[in-house]
């Protein structure tokens, strides 16, 4: 279910812009320093939000509210 929601309705914040998640280059640009380079990494971060290695807080800062 998380996979479907992020893929169909997921948007990222870049400044004040709302950008659809259509390109892994955008994800890498915004979250690459946390070793998050693709949409699958974002989904995994949501699914493992309690894990310290998930970088959930960083993902939460750039994902547009769904």
Secondary structure, 3 states (H helix, E strand, C coil): CHHHHHHHHCEEEECCEEEECCCHHHHHHHHHHHCCCCHHHHHHHHHCCCCHHHCHHHHHHHECCC
